[in-house]
Amino acid sequence: MTSTINPETLSGERIEELQQIAGDHMFMHAAQTNDWRGNLKIYVKGDGVWVETADGQRHLDAMAGLWYKSAGYGRTEIADAVYAQMTAIDSAPSGGSTLPQIELAGKVAELYPDHGARSFFVSGGSEAVETAVKMAKKYSILNGKAGAFKVISRRYSYHGGTAMAVSLGGNPAADPMGPLMPGAIHVTNWNSYRLPYAGDPVDVAIKCANEFEEVIKHQGADTVAAMIAEPISAAFGIQVPPAEYWQRLREIADRYNVVLIADEVITGFGRTGEWFAPTNWGVQADITSVAKAITSGYAPLGAAIATKKIADAFVGGPNETFKHLITFGGHPIAAAAALANLNIFERDDLVGNSKRMGAYLYEQLQSLYSHKIVGDVRGGLGLLAAVELVADRGSKTPFPAEAGLAKKLPKLLFDRNIVSFRAGDLISLCPPLSINKGEIDFIVAAIDSALDELESDLGI
Ligand SMILES: Cc1ncc(COP(=O)(O)O)c(C=O)c1O
């Protein structure tokens, strides 16, 4: 059986058949089979911010796939680049490389604030995080800290689905996996809506950052290899910190000789209106994990980008070699997709558009405060925003699970042709960076109307 490429040929009967196969034989990621069986959305076409299902429904993808479709759908020049590479040479024999891999390493260094940067290419975000942490540990050993194996991260963060990444992610209770990586230590995460401590937000942010220092002092700086954080935690609800937070993280990392890792799997490549998010705050991380937008999801690729200072420690003899290998890491097909993708970013100024349209989106979302159930509108740094719904705005009390928002809201939005993610108490917004004002207006109007219906359903 071959897959059906031409969506026009998808009959109702064929769709039913596909539903049956999926329902019987597929795991959907992080999803309950009973929630989608028989009703799986099968997408067959995409163009810009729009996607189309097999049964002909057209929706605006307000989540850019899963935080990655930054260049938008239907970019045939990426497909052409992939085809050209695949027909020339799809992969290199062991020990060699290919044109797009080399050119991509050069392009990333050109875009990265430290132009001496060196990239270790992998296949996705979790591998990028694993690679960054292993690199930080080995760097620490090479840098005179032989006993450094501990890594400090933040509660309620998300760093991926593999064992080490789950250990660093701050919510292991989400799916208990038994003992996690030894040496994973968690500190308080930044939360702009429900400040973790009383006080002025900037002081509280600095206090949160200082928790990294307290752990380092308590554990002993010689035992700590790295500290890792997402510049804006999407998993924790699009939490944009004040500039002082990352500036303080940088100071602590420098003072104690600890590697600072920015997990930019979501924020990297323009999402925040800068190529890399810490630039917004005048900060440079030592290692940056990226994935998603590097190819806009046209092919799976990730990277751990090391500054020259870090990377140079690995240039020497056998002892300095970074003995880390991922067979398909930086696959030439994916590298070709990344180059064509980043070419679109530069040609169409998608990073500038992210800044401009991000400001517009954030401004338009403010109108939603007319709904009593809107507790907080977050964002303001590029095209990453969230609307948090609460049962009581004054006390910021969340809706009880029985209110059923987690199921109701995605449906209300879908009925208004918006694809959202994890809509529930929180409507996250992460549209393609190519979005325009009219499309943003469409999203905001759809949310407005969905909230009207939700409020009347809840009797508010
Ligand atoms: C900040 C962050 N790090 C790492 C990952 C893991 O990336 P992947 O799912 O490509 O393995 C994600 C995924 O959403 C992420 O948001």
The ligand as an SDF file (V2000), in Angstrom:
LIG
                    3D

 16 16  0  0  0  0  0  0  0  0999 V2000
   12.3090   23.7430   25.6250 C   0  0  0  0  0  0  0  0  0  0  0  0
   12.2750   22.3770   25.0040 C   0  0  0  0  0  0  0  0  0  0  0  0
   13.3370   21.5830   25.0700 N   0  0  0  0  0  0  0  0  0  0  0  0
   13.3530   20.3680   24.4990 C   0  0  0  0  0  0  0  0  0  0  0  0
   12.2570   19.8740   23.8460 C   0  0  0  0  0  0  0  0  0  0  0  0
   12.2880   18.5090   23.2380 C   0  0  0  0  0  0  0  0  0  0  0  0
   12.3090   18.5790   21.8510 O   0  0  0  0  0  0  0  0  0  0  0  0
   11.8780   17.3120   20.9660 P   0  0  0  0  0  0  0  0  0  0  0  0
   10.4380   17.0760   21.2210 O   0  0  0  0  0  0  0  0  0  0  0  0
   12.2140   17.7380   19.5670 O   0  0  0  0  0  0  0  0  0  0  0  0
   12.7280   16.1640   21.3950 O   0  0  0  0  0  0  0  0  0  0  0  0
   11.1090   20.6700   23.7430 C   0  0  0  0  0  0  0  0  0  0  0  0
    9.9040   20.1860   23.0380 C   0  0  0  0  0  0  0  0  0  0  0  0
    8.8800   20.8080   22.9840 O   0  0  0  0  0  0  0  0  0  0  0  0
   11.1130   21.9470   24.3490 C   0  0  0  0  0  0  0  0  0  0  0  0
   10.0250   22.7310   24.3170 O   0  0  0  0  0  0  0  0  0  0  0  0
  1  2  1  0
  2  3  1  0
  2 15  2  0
  3  4  2  0
  4  5  1  0
  5  6  1  0
  5 12  2  0
  6  7  1  0
  7  8  1  0
  8  9  2  0
  8 10  1  0
  8 11  1  0
 12 13  1  0
 12 15  1  0
 13 14  2  0
 15 16  1  0
M  END
$$$$
